[in-house]
């Protein structure tokens, strides 16, 4: 997974983002944690059926929605 679609969160992390261009990223199929500024932005996957499809796995767009932010401990 090199690029993903992000919804919500800081302006610099919205839309299609290239994960390889970011400093620190931890991800799985369900969650992404991105170091941004003095914290981490947390995203969870959200499968959205594409228009005009029957809703099977191949016809879903996987996006990640922002769910919160945590600060880095000093």
N, C-alpha and C positions, 0 to 999 in steps of 0.2 A: 504494500500500500504506500504510494508515494504522494498522491494528492487526494484531498478529501473535501467535501462540501460542509462548511460550518455555518450554523445559524445562531445568532445571538452572540453575546459576549462583547469584548472590546472591538472597536472599529477595525483595528489592524488584523483581526483574526476572523473576519466575516467573509463569506463567499468561498470560492475555491482556493484552498491553501496548499502549498507544496510543503509537505512535512520535512523533506530533506533540507529545506532552507531554514528551518527553525533550530534554535540552539539545543533545546532539550525537550524531547517528546517521549512519553510512555503511552503505548496504545495496545489495545486488544480489539477483538471484533466488536465488543460492546461499549468500550470507553476509550477516551483519549484525554491525557493530561499534558498540557503544554505550559512550559515555563514562559512567563510573559511579564516583563517588568520585575517587580519585587514579589511575585507570587506565581501561582499555578492556576490556569483556567481549566475547568473540568467540563467535558462534553460526553454525552451518552448517545448511542446510535438510535436512529429513528428511521424505520423503513416506511417509505411512502410509495403506494402503488402508482405506477405511471399511467397517464390517461389512455384509455382504450385497450387496456390489458386485462387479463383474467386474475391478476393478483398473485401469481406464483413467484418464487424467489428470484427468477431471472428478470421479472418485469417490475422490480422494485428499485427505487433510487435510495441508496443508503446515504443518509446525511447524519451529521452529529449536531445535536442541539446543546447549547450552553446550559449547564445546570448549577454552576457556582464557581466561586474563586476561593482559594486558600492562600494565606501569606506564608512566605518562607520564614522559618524560625531563625532568629539571629543569635 
